[in-house]
């Protein structure tokens, strides 16, 4: 029998409780808001008044509809106001003691058929249910912040939950315009279970001083297309909340990747909990503000955590100087030591694949003379033809003028031998991700390239210093990790080794800036910034499927709808290639020796079976053959 859920009580009128109340009231439900704080209740009413007023201004509600919505929302300080509710959703602080106190009180107030839902994102629903007089009616209903905007709702069942209660709240979620995902009871559920491990590793990376907070955040936004960087997101969620979630996850998994980074404890205990306190990883204008202000770690002109990627640019002949300036004069592209960049006017690209042709296109469009060197003249000509097609598409889409296209193509000289790189100022290697192949190539570049030329590798995970040691001039070698597709992706990870000269580092930063990319600095360790944070997250998603916790579709939906990811983890794995992903996972595991980084057996089995993703027609999903 269907359970009617027409009157719903929301216990706890903080940010999340207020958002849930708004969603319910606007969907036609009678909403009873309960909070022991009269101030919190008043703020909830004011928030609903303000949001509905904006909806009227934008033509999404009439004034009469607005008055009806506001009339559906009533607030009380006495929990007995929930007596007539069909469903009660508690959204009080993440504490077993606090939540259990609420559930015990509700047991004596509501009828036996009333469903009790917890909004927890970290605590055990089973433990909360077991403490209730009617555990069969207790479940989790995890909305995401901000509740009115985020479409995902995780419906969490314990082993005690009655199926009819799950069916009723699932139907409600759909009626609210949400996408319900059914999951079992474990800390973090799907979305936060994957998200918080990633956030924790970002905090640990920052604490280890591997990269600056701005570079970590910029790398994940620009390299993965995420709406926010991890440290800015921790400030938004609340550093103390993140620590609580991770504590619960670690208690259940004993996975070191979930053990809260010490910096989270330090910030929490100092009261530096993020935006709500006015300071966390960043400093804000005041408590509750999202606007960052300069502090000891952030100069006034630094990239803010909320900064968006630069807009697409239409290149005209005037935008492409024949002699690009890469000296770093008057720019922020210098080495941290203040060293001046070496002048770069000509660039050699070694390789003929997608990445090599993309990088060559980037440099040619920015005004550099480019030598594209491949193993044979035919391969070099093929790569140049690929660039011509890419530039033609840009002209068709209005992103490039025909004249600029012709000028860019004229700057590219295809060559069938590395000897053609003898006079370039910068040689960029973009061949297969195989260390021995790269070492051999760098040994050749060492003999071919002129003294003083900068030698760069585009490796995404292999040790740059191993390439450097294959030459007689390791001080001239650096990593410049472009992202695929290179013409579109704004990020370049600039990877210096312990042997890289300061002026070579400054040159790489200046060149990246000159081609309109955003350089981020990182040291020479496996995965650099992006892959070191991205691939453990992908590996954990595979483990969820392997353990039959959630389906591919539900996990992909959860991360897109609940985390704002442009692609779900399995969509991304199939695009990247499962063989490539496995190779990176193995490199990370070998470097850090953490058991939690060991590649998921399911990934290894699929690769062994030849199921490599889109390129083979089958990976985690099947695809139509082209």
C-alpha positions as CSV (number, residue, x, y, z in Angstrom):
1,X,0.0,0.0,0.0
2,X,1.3,3.5,-0.9
3,X,2.2,5.6,2.1
4,X,1.0,9.2,1.6
5,X,3.6,11.7,2.6
6,X,1.7,15.0,2.5
7,X,2.9,16.5,5.8
8,X,6.6,16.4,6.4
9,X,8.6,17.6,9.5
10,X,12.2,18.8,9.1
11,X,14.1,18.8,12.4
12,X,17.1,21.1,12.3
13,X,16.9,24.4,10.3
14,X,20.5,25.0,9.4
15,X,21.6,25.5,5.8
16,X,20.6,21.9,4.8
17,X,17.4,21.7,6.7
18,X,16.3,25.1,5.4
19,X,17.0,24.0,1.8
20,X,15.1,20.7,2.2
21,X,12.1,22.6,3.7
22,X,12.1,24.9,0.7
23,X,12.2,22.0,-1.8
24,X,9.2,20.3,0.0
25,X,7.1,23.5,0.4
26,X,7.6,24.4,-3.3
27,X,6.5,20.9,-4.2
28,X,3.2,21.3,-2.4
29,X,4.0,19.6,0.9
30,X,2.9,20.9,4.3
31,X,6.2,21.5,6.0
32,X,6.7,21.6,9.8
33,X,10.1,23.2,10.6
34,X,11.5,22.4,14.0
35,X,14.6,23.9,15.7
36,X,15.4,24.6,19.3
37,X,16.8,28.0,18.2
38,X,14.3,30.7,17.4
39,X,17.0,32.5,15.5
40,X,17.6,29.5,13.2
41,X,13.8,29.3,12.6
42,X,13.6,33.0,11.8
43,X,16.6,32.6,9.4
44,X,14.9,29.7,7.7
45,X,11.7,31.7,7.1
46,X,13.7,34.7,5.9
47,X,15.6,32.4,3.5
48,X,12.4,31.0,2.0
49,X,11.0,34.5,1.7
50,X,14.1,35.7,-0.2
51,X,14.3,32.7,-2.5
52,X,10.7,32.8,-3.5
53,X,10.9,36.5,-4.0
54,X,13.8,35.9,-6.5
55,X,11.7,33.2,-8.2
56,X,8.9,35.8,-8.7
57,X,11.3,38.3,-10.1
58,X,12.6,35.7,-12.6
59,X,9.1,34.7,-13.6
60,X,9.3,31.2,-12.1
61,X,6.5,31.8,-9.6
62,X,3.5,34.1,-9.4
63,X,3.0,36.3,-6.3
64,X,0.0,34.1,-5.4
65,X,2.0,30.9,-5.8
66,X,4.7,32.5,-3.6
67,X,2.2,33.3,-0.8
68,X,0.9,29.7,-1.0
69,X,4.4,28.3,-0.7
70,X,5.2,30.5,2.3
71,X,1.9,29.5,4.0
72,X,2.9,25.8,3.8
73,X,6.0,26.4,5.9
74,X,5.5,26.7,9.7
75,X,8.2,26.7,12.3
76,X,8.2,25.5,15.9
77,X,10.7,25.0,18.7
78,X,8.8,22.1,20.3
79,X,9.4,18.6,18.7
80,X,5.8,17.7,19.5
81,X,4.9,19.8,16.4
82,X,5.9,16.7,14.4
83,X,3.0,14.6,15.9
84,X,0.9,14.7,12.7
85,X,3.7,14.2,10.2
86,X,3.9,11.4,7.7
87,X,7.6,11.7,7.4
88,X,10.2,13.3,9.6
89,X,13.6,14.3,8.3
90,X,16.3,15.1,10.9
91,X,19.2,17.3,9.8
92,X,20.8,18.0,13.1
93,X,24.7,18.0,13.6
94,X,26.7,14.9,12.7
95,X,26.7,13.3,16.2
96,X,25.4,9.9,17.2
97,X,24.4,11.3,20.6
98,X,22.5,14.2,19.1
99,X,20.7,12.2,16.4
100,X,19.8,9.4,18.8
101,X,18.3,11.9,21.2
102,X,16.1,13.2,18.4
103,X,15.0,9.7,17.4
104,X,14.2,8.7,20.9
105,X,12.1,11.8,21.3
106,X,10.3,11.2,18.0
107,X,9.4,7.6,19.1
108,X,7.2,9.1,21.8
109,X,5.7,11.7,19.6
110,X,4.8,10.4,16.1
111,X,2.6,7.5,15.2
112,X,4.0,4.0,14.4
113,X,3.4,4.5,10.6
114,X,5.5,7.7,10.4
115,X,8.7,7.2,8.5
116,X,11.9,8.6,10.2
117,X,14.7,9.7,7.9
118,X,18.2,10.8,8.9
119,X,20.0,13.3,6.7
120,X,23.4,12.0,7.8
121,X,26.2,11.7,5.2
122,X,28.6,9.8,7.5
123,X,27.0,8.0,10.4
124,X,25.6,4.5,10.4
125,X,21.9,4.5,9.6
126,X,21.7,0.9,11.1
127,X,23.1,2.1,14.4
128,X,20.5,4.9,14.5
129,X,17.7,2.6,13.5
130,X,18.7,0.0,16.2
131,X,18.2,2.6,18.9
132,X,14.7,3.4,17.7
133,X,11.5,1.7,19.0
134,X,10.5,1.0,15.3
135,X,13.8,0.4,13.4
136,X,11.9,-0.8,10.3
137,X,10.7,2.7,9.6
138,X,14.2,4.4,9.9
139,X,16.2,5.1,6.8
140,X,18.7,7.6,5.3
141,X,17.6,10.4,3.0
142,X,20.8,12.3,2.0
143,X,20.2,15.5,0.1
144,X,23.1,17.5,-1.3
145,X,23.9,21.1,-0.7
146,X,22.3,23.4,-1.9
147,X,19.2,21.2,-1.7
148,X,17.1,23.3,-4.1
149,X,19.7,23.0,-6.8
150,X,21.3,19.6,-6.4
151,X,19.3,16.8,-8.1
152,X,20.8,13.8,-6.3
153,X,19.2,12.2,-3.2
154,X,20.7,9.0,-1.8
155,X,18.1,6.7,-0.2
156,X,19.9,4.6,2.4
157,X,18.5,1.3,3.7
158,X,19.7,-0.6,6.7
159,X,19.2,-4.3,7.1
160,X,16.2,-3.4,9.3
161,X,14.4,-1.0,7.0
162,X,11.0,-2.0,5.6
163,X,10.9,-2.0,1.8
164,X,7.6,0.0,1.8
165,X,9.3,2.8,3.6
166,X,12.1,2.9,1.0
167,X,9.5,2.8,-1.8
168,X,7.6,5.7,-0.2
169,X,10.6,8.1,0.1
170,X,12.0,7.1,-3.3
171,X,8.6,8.1,-4.9
172,X,8.7,11.3,-2.9
173,X,12.2,12.1,-4.2
174,X,11.0,11.7,-7.8
175,X,8.0,13.9,-7.1
176,X,10.4,16.6,-5.8
177,X,12.2,16.5,-9.2
178,X,15.2,14.7,-7.7
179,X,17.2,11.6,-8.9
180,X,17.0,9.0,-6.1
181,X,19.9,6.5,-5.9
182,X,19.4,3.4,-3.6
183,X,22.4,2.5,-1.6
184,X,23.3,0.4,1.4
185,X,24.4,1.6,4.8
186,X,28.1,2.4,4.9
187,X,29.9,5.7,5.8
188,X,29.9,8.2,3.0
189,X,27.4,6.2,0.9
190,X,28.3,6.6,-2.8
191,X,29.0,10.2,-3.5
192,X,30.7,11.3,-0.2
193,X,32.4,7.9,0.0
194,X,34.3,8.7,-3.2
195,X,34.4,12.5,-2.7
196,X,35.8,12.7,0.8
197,X,38.7,10.2,0.1
198,X,39.7,12.6,-2.7
199,X,39.4,15.7,-0.5
200,X,41.4,14.0,2.2
201,X,44.3,13.2,-0.2
202,X,44.2,16.8,-1.4
203,X,44.5,18.1,2.2
204,X,47.4,15.7,2.8
205,X,49.1,16.9,-0.5
206,X,48.8,20.5,0.7
207,X,50.1,19.6,4.2
208,X,53.1,17.9,2.7
209,X,53.9,21.2,0.9
210,X,54.0,19.3,-2.4
211,X,52.0,22.1,-4.1
212,X,50.4,25.3,-3.1
213,X,46.7,25.5,-2.3
214,X,46.0,27.6,-5.4
215,X,47.8,25.2,-7.6
216,X,46.1,22.1,-6.2
217,X,42.7,23.8,-6.7
218,X,43.5,25.1,-10.1
219,X,44.8,21.8,-11.2
220,X,41.6,19.9,-10.4
221,X,39.4,22.6,-11.9
222,X,41.3,23.0,-15.1
223,X,42.5,19.4,-15.5
224,X,39.3,17.6,-14.6
225,X,36.6,20.2,-15.2
226,X,35.4,20.3,-11.6
227,X,33.3,23.2,-10.4
228,X,35.6,23.8,-7.4
229,X,39.0,22.8,-6.3
230,X,39.3,20.3,-3.3
231,X,40.6,22.8,-0.7
232,X,38.0,25.4,-1.6
233,X,35.4,22.7,-1.4
234,X,36.6,21.6,2.0
235,X,36.2,25.2,3.2
236,X,32.6,25.2,1.8
237,X,31.6,21.9,3.4
238,X,33.3,22.7,6.6
239,X,36.7,21.4,7.7
240,X,35.2,20.0,10.9
241,X,32.4,18.2,9.0
242,X,34.9,16.7,6.6
243,X,36.9,15.4,9.6
244,X,33.8,13.8,11.1
245,X,32.9,12.1,7.8
246,X,36.4,10.8,7.3
247,X,36.6,9.6,10.9
248,X,33.5,7.5,10.3
249,X,34.8,6.2,7.0
250,X,38.1,5.2,8.4
251,X,36.4,3.5,11.4
252,X,34.5,1.3,8.9
253,X,37.2,0.7,6.2
254,X,40.5,1.0,8.0
255,X,41.8,2.3,4.7
256,X,44.7,4.8,5.2
257,X,43.3,6.9,2.4
258,X,40.3,7.7,4.7
259,X,42.4,8.5,7.8
260,X,41.9,12.2,8.2
261,X,44.9,14.3,7.2
262,X,46.4,15.8,10.4
263,X,45.9,19.3,9.0
264,X,42.1,18.8,9.2
265,X,42.4,18.2,12.9
266,X,44.7,21.2,13.4
267,X,42.3,23.5,11.5
268,X,39.2,22.1,13.3
269,X,40.6,22.4,16.8
270,X,41.8,26.0,16.0
271,X,38.3,26.9,15.0
272,X,39.4,27.5,11.3
273,X,36.5,25.5,9.9
274,X,36.2,27.2,6.5
275,X,33.7,29.7,5.1
276,X,31.4,29.5,8.1
277,X,34.2,30.7,10.4
278,X,35.7,33.1,7.9
279,X,39.0,31.1,7.6
280,X,40.0,27.6,6.7
281,X,42.4,26.7,3.9
282,X,41.7,30.2,2.6
283,X,40.8,33.4,4.4
284,X,37.4,35.0,3.6
285,X,35.9,38.5,4.0
286,X,33.9,37.3,7.1
287,X,32.1,34.3,8.5
288,X,29.7,32.9,5.9
289,X,31.3,34.7,3.0
290,X,32.5,33.0,-0.1
291,X,34.8,35.9,-1.1
292,X,38.5,35.3,-0.4
293,X,40.8,38.0,0.8
294,X,44.6,38.1,0.7
295,X,46.5,36.6,3.6
296,X,50.0,35.5,4.3
297,X,49.8,32.7,1.8
298,X,47.8,34.5,-0.9
299,X,49.1,37.7,-2.6
300,X,46.4,40.1,-3.8
301,X,46.8,39.1,-7.4
302,X,46.8,35.3,-6.9
303,X,44.2,33.0,-8.4
304,X,41.2,32.7,-6.0
305,X,39.7,29.3,-5.4
306,X,36.5,30.1,-7.1
307,X,38.1,31.6,-10.2
308,X,36.7,30.1,-13.4
309,X,38.8,29.0,-16.4
310,X,39.5,31.6,-19.0
311,X,36.9,31.9,-21.7
312,X,37.4,30.5,-25.1
313,X,39.3,33.0,-27.3
314,X,39.0,33.7,-31.0
315,X,42.5,33.9,-32.4
316,X,43.2,36.6,-35.0
317,X,46.5,37.4,-36.7
318,X,47.2,40.2,-34.3
319,X,46.9,37.8,-31.4
320,X,49.7,35.6,-32.7
321,X,53.0,37.5,-32.5
322,X,55.9,36.1,-34.7
323,X,58.2,36.5,-31.7
324,X,56.4,35.5,-28.5
325,X,57.9,36.9,-25.3
326,X,58.8,34.1,-22.9
327,X,61.4,36.0,-20.9
328,X,59.0,36.4,-18.0
329,X,59.6,40.1,-17.8
330,X,56.6,41.9,-16.3
331,X,54.7,38.6,-15.7
332,X,54.2,36.0,-13.0
333,X,55.8,33.3,-15.1
334,X,59.1,33.5,-13.4
335,X,60.6,30.8,-11.2
336,X,59.9,31.3,-7.5
337,X,63.5,32.3,-7.0
338,X,63.0,35.2,-9.4
339,X,65.1,33.6,-12.2
340,X,64.5,35.0,-15.7
341,X,63.3,32.6,-18.4
342,X,65.4,31.7,-21.4
343,X,64.1,33.1,-24.6
344,X,62.1,30.6,-26.7
345,X,61.1,31.4,-30.3
346,X,61.2,27.9,-31.8
347,X,59.7,24.7,-30.5
348,X,60.3,21.1,-31.4
349,X,57.7,18.5,-30.7
350,X,58.8,14.8,-30.9
351,X,56.0,12.4,-31.7
352,X,53.2,12.0,-34.1
353,X,50.2,10.9,-32.0
354,X,47.2,12.9,-30.7
355,X,49.1,14.6,-27.9
356,X,52.0,15.5,-30.1
357,X,49.9,17.0,-32.8
358,X,47.7,18.8,-30.2
359,X,50.8,20.4,-28.5
360,X,52.2,21.4,-31.9
361,X,48.9,23.1,-32.7
362,X,48.9,25.0,-29.4
363,X,52.4,26.4,-30.0
364,X,51.8,27.3,-33.7
365,X,48.6,29.2,-32.9
366,X,50.5,31.1,-30.2
367,X,53.0,32.3,-32.7
368,X,55.9,29.9,-32.2
369,X,57.8,28.3,-35.1
370,X,57.3,24.6,-34.7
371,X,59.2,21.6,-35.9
372,X,57.1,18.4,-35.7
373,X,59.5,15.5,-35.7
374,X,58.3,11.9,-36.1
375,X,60.0,8.6,-36.8
376,X,59.2,8.8,-40.6
377,X,58.2,11.6,-42.9
378,X,54.9,9.9,-43.5
379,X,54.0,10.0,-39.8
380,X,55.0,13.7,-39.5
381,X,52.9,14.5,-42.5
382,X,50.0,12.6,-41.0
383,X,50.3,14.5,-37.7
384,X,50.3,17.8,-39.7
385,X,47.2,16.8,-41.6
386,X,45.5,16.1,-38.2
387,X,46.4,19.6,-37.1
388,X,45.0,21.0,-40.3
389,X,41.7,19.3,-39.7
390,X,41.6,20.5,-36.1
391,X,42.2,24.1,-37.2
392,X,39.6,23.8,-39.9
393,X,37.0,22.8,-37.2
394,X,38.0,25.8,-35.2
395,X,37.4,28.0,-38.2
396,X,34.0,26.4,-38.8
397,X,33.0,27.0,-35.2
398,X,34.1,30.7,-35.3
399,X,36.9,30.2,-32.9
400,X,39.6,31.0,-35.4
401,X,39.9,33.1,-38.5
402,X,40.9,31.6,-41.8
403,X,43.9,33.8,-41.9
404,X,45.0,32.8,-38.4
405,X,44.6,29.1,-39.5
406,X,46.8,29.6,-42.5
407,X,49.5,31.4,-40.5
408,X,49.5,28.7,-37.8
409,X,49.9,25.9,-40.4
410,X,52.7,27.9,-42.1
411,X,54.6,27.9,-38.8
412,X,54.7,24.0,-38.7
413,X,57.5,22.2,-40.3
414,X,57.0,18.4,-40.4
415,X,60.2,16.3,-40.3
416,X,61.0,12.6,-40.4
417,X,63.9,12.7,-38.0
418,X,64.9,14.1,-34.6
419,X,67.9,15.7,-36.3
420,X,65.5,18.5,-37.4
421,X,65.3,19.6,-33.8
422,X,69.0,20.7,-33.8
423,X,68.3,24.5,-33.5
424,X,65.0,24.7,-31.5
425,X,65.0,26.6,-28.2
426,X,62.5,24.1,-26.5
427,X,62.1,20.4,-27.4
428,X,58.9,18.8,-26.1
429,X,58.7,15.0,-26.0
430,X,55.2,13.5,-26.6
431,X,55.8,9.8,-27.3
432,X,54.4,6.6,-25.8
433,X,54.2,6.4,-22.0
434,X,57.0,4.0,-21.7
435,X,60.1,4.9,-19.6
436,X,62.6,3.1,-21.7
437,X,61.3,4.7,-24.9
438,X,61.4,8.1,-23.3
439,X,64.9,7.6,-22.0
440,X,66.2,6.6,-25.4
441,X,64.6,9.6,-27.0
442,X,66.1,12.0,-24.4
443,X,69.5,10.5,-25.0
444,X,69.0,11.3,-28.7
445,X,67.8,14.8,-27.9
446,X,70.9,15.4,-25.8
447,X,73.1,14.7,-28.8
448,X,70.9,16.6,-31.3
449,X,69.7,19.7,-29.6
450,X,71.9,22.8,-29.2
451,X,73.5,23.7,-25.8
452,X,71.0,25.8,-23.7
453,X,67.9,24.3,-25.3
454,X,65.2,23.3,-22.7
455,X,64.2,19.6,-22.9
456,X,60.6,18.8,-21.7
457,X,58.7,15.6,-21.3
458,X,54.9,15.4,-21.3
459,X,54.7,12.3,-19.2
460,X,51.7,12.1,-16.9
461,X,53.1,9.8,-14.3
462,X,56.7,8.5,-15.0
463,X,59.7,10.0,-13.2
464,X,61.0,13.1,-15.0
465,X,64.4,12.7,-13.4
466,X,64.8,9.3,-15.2
467,X,64.5,11.2,-18.5
468,X,66.9,13.9,-17.2
469,X,69.5,11.3,-16.2
470,X,69.5,9.9,-19.7
471,X,71.2,13.2,-20.8
472,X,74.4,14.9,-20.0
473,X,72.5,18.1,-19.0
474,X,69.8,17.1,-16.5
475,X,69.6,20.7,-15.3
476,X,67.9,21.5,-18.7
477,X,65.2,18.9,-18.4
478,X,61.7,19.5,-17.0
479,X,58.2,18.1,-17.1
480,X,55.4,19.9,-19.0
481,X,52.3,17.8,-18.6
482,X,49.7,19.0,-21.1
483,X,46.2,17.5,-20.8
484,X,44.2,15.9,-23.6
485,X,42.9,17.5,-25.9
486,X,45.8,19.9,-25.6
487,X,44.2,22.7,-27.7
488,X,41.2,22.8,-25.4
489,X,42.6,22.0,-21.9
490,X,44.0,25.0,-20.0
491,X,46.2,23.2,-17.5
492,X,49.9,22.5,-17.7
493,X,51.6,20.8,-14.8
494,X,55.2,22.1,-14.6
495,X,57.3,19.3,-13.0
496,X,60.8,20.2,-11.8
497,X,63.2,17.6,-10.6
498,X,65.9,18.1,-7.9
499,X,68.3,18.7,-10.8
500,X,66.2,21.2,-12.8
501,X,67.8,24.7,-13.1
502,X,65.7,27.7,-11.9
503,X,65.8,29.4,-15.2
504,X,64.6,26.2,-16.9
505,X,61.6,26.2,-14.5
506,X,61.0,29.8,-15.2
507,X,61.1,29.1,-19.0
508,X,58.5,26.3,-18.7
509,X,56.2,28.6,-16.8
510,X,56.7,31.5,-19.2
511,X,56.1,29.3,-22.2
512,X,52.9,27.8,-20.7
513,X,51.6,31.3,-20.1
514,X,52.5,32.4,-23.6
515,X,50.4,29.7,-25.1
516,X,47.5,30.7,-22.9
517,X,47.7,27.8,-20.5
518,X,47.6,27.9,-16.7
519,X,50.9,26.5,-15.2
520,X,50.9,24.8,-11.8
521,X,54.1,23.8,-10.0
522,X,54.7,20.4,-8.6
523,X,57.5,18.1,-7.7
524,X,58.7,15.0,-9.5
525,X,56.6,12.2,-7.9
526,X,54.1,9.8,-9.4
527,X,50.9,11.2,-10.7
528,X,51.9,14.8,-10.0
529,X,48.8,16.7,-8.8
530,X,45.9,15.6,-11.0
531,X,46.5,11.9,-11.5
532,X,47.6,11.5,-7.9
533,X,44.2,12.7,-6.8
534,X,42.1,11.5,-9.7
535,X,43.1,7.9,-10.0
536,X,42.6,6.7,-6.4
537,X,39.1,8.2,-6.7
538,X,38.5,6.1,-9.9
539,X,40.0,3.0,-8.3
540,X,37.7,3.4,-5.3
541,X,34.7,3.7,-7.6
542,X,35.7,0.3,-9.2
543,X,36.0,-1.2,-5.7
544,X,32.4,-0.1,-5.0
545,X,31.2,-2.1,-8.1
546,X,33.4,-5.0,-7.3
547,X,31.9,-5.2,-3.9
548,X,28.4,-5.0,-5.3
549,X,27.7,-1.9,-3.2
550,X,26.3,0.1,-6.1
551,X,25.8,-0.1,-9.9
552,X,27.9,1.6,-12.6
553,X,24.9,3.8,-13.5
554,X,24.2,4.8,-9.9
555,X,27.8,5.7,-9.1
556,X,28.1,7.7,-12.3
557,X,24.8,9.5,-11.6
558,X,25.8,10.2,-8.0
559,X,29.1,11.9,-8.9
560,X,27.6,13.9,-11.7
561,X,24.5,15.0,-9.8
562,X,25.9,15.1,-6.3
563,X,29.5,16.1,-7.0
564,X,29.2,18.3,-10.1
565,X,31.6,16.1,-12.0
566,X,31.4,16.5,-15.8
567,X,31.6,12.7,-16.2
568,X,31.0,9.8,-13.9
569,X,34.0,7.7,-13.0
570,X,33.1,4.8,-15.3
571,X,32.4,7.1,-18.2
572,X,35.8,8.7,-17.6
573,X,37.7,5.3,-17.2
574,X,36.3,4.1,-20.6
575,X,37.3,7.3,-22.3
576,X,40.9,7.4,-20.8
577,X,41.3,3.7,-21.5
578,X,41.4,0.9,-18.9
579,X,45.0,-0.1,-19.8
580,X,46.2,3.5,-19.3
581,X,44.3,3.7,-16.1
582,X,45.8,0.5,-14.8
583,X,49.3,1.6,-15.7
584,X,48.9,4.8,-13.7
585,X,47.4,3.0,-10.7
586,X,50.4,0.6,-10.7
587,X,52.8,3.6,-10.8
588,X,51.0,5.2,-7.9
589,X,51.0,2.0,-5.9
590,X,54.7,1.4,-6.6
591,X,55.6,4.9,-5.6
592,X,53.6,5.3,-2.4
593,X,53.4,1.6,-1.3
594,X,49.9,2.3,0.2
595,X,47.7,-0.8,0.1
596,X,44.7,1.4,-0.6
597,X,46.3,2.4,-3.9
598,X,46.6,-1.2,-5.2
599,X,44.6,-1.5,-8.5
600,X,41.2,-3.0,-8.1
601,X,41.2,-6.6,-9.3
602,X,38.2,-5.9,-11.5
603,X,40.3,-3.4,-13.4
604,X,43.1,-5.9,-13.9
605,X,40.7,-8.6,-15.1
606,X,39.0,-6.3,-17.7
607,X,42.4,-5.2,-19.1
608,X,43.6,-8.9,-19.2
609,X,40.4,-9.7,-21.2
610,X,41.2,-6.9,-23.7
611,X,38.2,-4.7,-22.6
612,X,40.0,-1.4,-22.6
613,X,37.1,1.1,-23.0
614,X,35.8,3.0,-25.9
615,X,38.8,2.3,-28.1
616,X,38.0,-1.5,-28.1
617,X,34.2,-1.1,-28.0
618,X,34.0,-2.6,-24.5
619,X,35.2,-1.5,-21.1
620,X,32.9,-1.1,-18.1
621,X,30.2,-0.6,-20.7
622,X,29.8,-1.7,-24.3
623,X,29.9,0.7,-27.2
624,X,28.9,0.6,-30.9
625,X,31.8,-0.1,-33.2
626,X,32.7,2.7,-35.5
